[in-house]
Amino acid sequence: MKKIDYTSPEISEKAKALIDRDNEVMFGAHTRTREIPLVVDYARGARVVDIDGKNYLDFGAGFAVVGTGHCHLDVINAVNEQIRRLIHISGSDFYYEPQVELAEKLTIITPGDFKKRVYFGSSGAEAVEASVKIARHFTRRPCMVSFIGAFHGRTFAGMTMSGSKKIQRAHFSPLIPEVYHIPFPYCYRCVFNETYPKCIKKDFEGVPLVYCLSYLTDVIFERLTDPEDVALLLVEPIQGEGGYIVPPKEFLPALRKIADKYGIVLTFDEIQCGLGRTGKWFACDHVDTSPDVILIAKAIASGFPMSATVGKAELMDARVDPKAWRTGAHGSTFGGNPVICAAGLTSLKLLENGLIDNAARVGTFLKQKLTDLMNRHKIIGEVRGLGLMIGIELVRDKKTKEPFPTEVTEDGKNIKEVITGECFKRGLILYGAGISSVRMSPPLLITRDEAEEALRILDEVLTTVERQL
Ligand SMILES: Cc1ncc(COP(=O)(O)O)c(C=O)c1O
């Protein structure tokens, strides 16, 4: 195969000066890429403007965070108003209305018709930590199960539960013991060489079992650990960093059945796929399956740092069940900050009042047009996703599904980076994901015209890249 002739986007002297200053003081593990050397001045809606005045269409939304778009005026006004009343007092210790109101709202919109409790943190990983502490505390069991390809954050619990990239774990051992990773139903590249739906060969308690879950029931639970020792089953209903992978509809209901049978806490990490991105409040709403605990972050406050762990009351409140968290068992100084709660309440209102519907509508249009692109471009192997969470799998050969070799350019860039870099040069921000995919996760307010603009740019980039292959 020829190497693709790829050059990095040009940067101005002004941008270079800031990047140089940044390099002098910021730590070295940041994942800045040479393909998207974006130095931002300001952003509005679905547009980002760099310090040289160049305008970009943002199909990344700051890693699926600005669901309501950049700097929504309603969010700005809500924050301004709250900032004048109270910035901080510690929601773990005192009472104030925005925190209660946001928690009330979350207990309503999250799936499950049962009494719930809410814990606010400041990042997604903190919610993942909380989910581990909830499950172990309540069940008094040690073991946990999560999935290959999952990403759950950078703390010790997040890192341990993740199964994404070895760089995220290297030299940090020992991690948390007794965590088992099992294959996620990444049907396009099934590790068992099975084909959905033929891979469903049996039931679990009357619910169809996709083949990869029989690895849990027949291998992990038979050979490695007694299910009665398992505290937590943690899963992303749609894998995010793993490549925007939507599992078959039978997957979450089967996990629910397995968790119920063995008394395991079932937790859905909807940090990336939740809050309207898929065209419903939560990705698990598409298959009518409720977890015991749901983790929310990213889009909850339109860019202000917040996470929410929402779970069954009996798991999180010793006043309801003595095995649950007691006073002082968990907490956070910044969690539930009043200004961020105000941003959260306004964000949820905006989602509810049109943005979720828009995500469903424009998402359907975008996916259909991307499927047309797939039929015209030899390097798109699959287009998948729900609403405005769309993954595009890039392959060297559609028949064999062979991914591109990691290095497709002279200077070691792989295909995801070539595509995202070329899109950036043309004014479109897109990120890579998974083994060999790019993802589209724009703000939920994008219009059909903006979707068409992104499609035009991507089409042009694919045509240019394919010509060189
Ligand atoms: C599904 C999922 N869980 C957890 C996290 C961690 O969130 P944070 O970076 O806010 O700690 C992420 C971040 O990308 C995520 O996508």
The ligand as a MOL file (V3000), in Angstrom:
LIG
                    3D

  0  0  0     0  0            999 V3000
M  V30 BEGIN CTAB
M  V30 COUNTS 16 16 0 0 0
M  V30 BEGIN ATOM
M  V30 1 C -18.3820 6.8170 28.9750 0
M  V30 2 C -17.4260 7.6550 29.7740 0
M  V30 3 N -17.2880 7.4240 31.0870 0
M  V30 4 C -16.4710 8.1520 31.8580 0
M  V30 5 C -15.7050 9.1750 31.3160 0
M  V30 6 C -14.8000 9.9790 32.1970 0
M  V30 7 O -15.2820 11.2730 32.3290 0
M  V30 8 P -14.3300 12.4630 32.8230 0
M  V30 9 O -13.2990 12.6790 31.7780 0
M  V30 10 O -15.2680 13.6250 33.0040 0
M  V30 11 O -13.7430 12.0250 34.1140 0
M  V30 12 C -15.8060 9.4380 29.9520 0
M  V30 13 C -15.0130 10.4950 29.3260 0
M  V30 14 O -14.8130 10.5640 28.1480 0
M  V30 15 C -16.6910 8.6620 29.1610 0
M  V30 16 O -16.8370 8.8720 27.8380 0
M  V30 END ATOM
M  V30 BEGIN BOND
M  V30 1 1 1 2
M  V30 2 1 2 3
M  V30 3 2 2 15
M  V30 4 2 3 4
M  V30 5 1 4 5
M  V30 6 1 5 6
M  V30 7 2 5 12
M  V30 8 1 6 7
M  V30 9 1 7 8
M  V30 10 2 8 9
M  V30 11 1 8 10
M  V30 12 1 8 11
M  V30 13 1 12 13
M  V30 14 1 12 15
M  V30 15 2 13 14
M  V30 16 1 15 16
M  V30 END BOND
M  V30 END CTAB
M  END
